[in-house]
Amino acid sequence: MIIVSSRRDFTNSDNLCQEEHIIREVDLKDDKTLNTYSTKELANAITGKNICILVHGYNNEFFEVCDAYQIMETEIHTNLPNTYDEVIGYTWPGGDHKLEWWDAKSRANAVARRFRQLLETLQNNSTIDIISHSLGARVSLKALKEASTTLVRNYYCMAGAVDNECLEYNEEFFPALNSAGRIFVMHSARDEVLAAAYRAAELDNAIGLFGPEDKNSVESSKNIYVANCKAVISSHGAYKRSEAIFRYIGGTHTTSPNKYVTL
């Protein structure tokens, strides 16, 4: 898998690299580097392709990111055959300790500019979808918010660790709606991390727990879709292994999705 890293020395969990990104093709089974790219070289390599970019969340060491991305890549190829020509992993310094929430959140905000610039370069050559998990929603939505044009075709937000009002008019990430063709919010009330840790830190509900707070804002939007995953997702990290989740994503490519569905 091609890994685009904004981590210092490619793997550091707590610090941003000095350059914009370090890009390597990595054999995820043995962590062996197969190739290196500049951003321009990567853009040229994916010209004309359909791309899925994975964005992890909070508290992940590099080996955990690789393990998760290997699982997700397998699920994508199994349940979404012929949908994507390339799955690319994006990694950022989201911390490696449960008590680093505010530092990790700050770095998520900081790295969004780099991620936006990467998307701006790559989308000139390819069609891009994003799948994020947890605090990866902040990296993704802030990048989309700051864009001046449509950057991605579909954005799939799994267990989003952002406020449940954030996509409403005049709220933090409302401008992101202009930079994605469609935004899919996947939530589960059985997500123990968002129910406890996120609430304790933010004194509010995350969008990945019960979905967007205002149903009217979803109904009136042109491109927000919501999937209640409570029946198939019983924990914060369960999305990456859920066949039902990836079948739902696959279905959004073949049929017109409903505003609200229950998986």
Secondary structure, DSSP 8 states (H G I E B T S, - for coil): -EEEE-BGGGT-SS-B-SSS-EEEEEETTTTEEEEEE-HHHHHHHTTT-EEEEEE--SS--HHHHHHHHHHHHHHHHHHSTTT-SEEEEEE----SSTT-HHHHHHHHHHHHHHHHHHHHHHTTTSEEEEEEETTHHHHHHHHHHT-SS--EEEEEEES--SBTTTTSTTSTTGGGGGSEEEEEEEE-TT-HHIIIIIHHHHSS-BHHHH--S-HHHHHH-SSEEEEE-TTT--STTGGGG-HHHHHHHHHHHHS---SEEE-
